[in-house]
Every structure is written in C-alpha cells, then in structure tokens.
Amino acid sequence: MNELIELQLMEAQSAMDRAIEHCEAELTKIRAGKASAGMLDGIFVDYYGASTALSQVSSINTPDARTIVIQPWEKSLLTPIEKAIQVANIGINPQNDGIVIRLVVPPLTEERRRDLVKKVKEEAERGRITVRNIRKDANTKIQKLKEESVSDDEIKTGEGEVQKLTDAYIIKVDKHAEAKEKDVMTV
C-alpha cells in the first residue's frame, strides 16, 4: 500500500482512539447508582482566582458503594467546593460537616435508570458520529491523493481499510455503551 495512504490510515486511527477515549470519559460521568470519583470529573472550583479541577484541590474517596467523601487540602475550600457541586447539578446534595464534604448517592428509581440509559445511548451515538466524521475526513484526504499520482486501485484499497477501521471502532463504542447500560440497569 502507498505510504501516503498508510499515513492517512494512521492519522484516522489515532483520531478514532481519541474519540473512543472521549466517549469512555463521557460514559463514566453518567452515574449508575454506585458512588464513583469519576462522577465529579467535570467539576471545577475557583482556587485563588483560577478554575481548578476538584481532584486537584482535594482528595476524593469512596468509602462504600453509596458515599463519596471529599477532603479539601485547605479548609477555606469547603464552601467553594460545596457551591461548585451544587452548580454542577449532578443530582446529589453535598453535606458539609466542617472537615469533609460527603455526597450520599441515592439509589436509582426505575424511571431514572431508563433516563440514564437514554443518556448512554445519546453519548454512544455521539461517539459513532465522531468516528464516522473521522472516516469521512480520511476518505476525503485519500481522494485528494489522486493529485499526487496515487492509483485508483490504491485509493480504493485505502478507503476499504478506512471502512474496516471505522467498523472496528463503532463496535468498540457499542461495547462500551452496552457495558454502561448493563451497569445502569443493574440494581
């Protein structure tokens, strides 16, 4: 296969890897009724004028399946962390005892589980769309290689390889979504 086509395939593969990582990260943020430090990944606190990730200003532990304990490294951060959690609207009210902040994850109702499964499906669809867009970009770049005297057969082969790559990555997205759905629906 032509070196230029192989280069496009490598670029497409690395872009698809990043898309899968992003999709996994987004699925992790969807809570499944079990306490997880990943539920707090998108929360930022105002720390000396800079927006800083919660995990950078405190230790986050899950002592049991229903509780998250946040211990800030500075006592002065208790209130800003509490406010940041409330603003993030993750569906859990923080309990501040003056030393740590506790988040008690309530058990999920059947209706809430169905809503979360819808969210999982939406996130998986976003992942599939991203992978397909990467395929489209790769195929466009491969088509442009005609100008650099790459034969039509090599271009067809390259497009076939891009399609194989796309199919493999869409299967990965589906597997992650399926696992998350199972996790959400498990009582």
Secondary structure, 3 states (H helix, E strand, C coil): CCHHHHHHHHHHHHHHHHHHHHHHHHHHHCCCCCCCHHHHCCCEEEECCEEEEHHHHEEEEEEECCEEEEEECCHHHHHHHHHHHHHHCCCCCEEECCCCEEEECCCCCHHHHHHHHHHHHHHHHHHHHHHHHHHHHHHHHHHHHHHHCCCHHHHHHHHHHHHHHHHHHHHHHHHHHHHHHHHHHCC
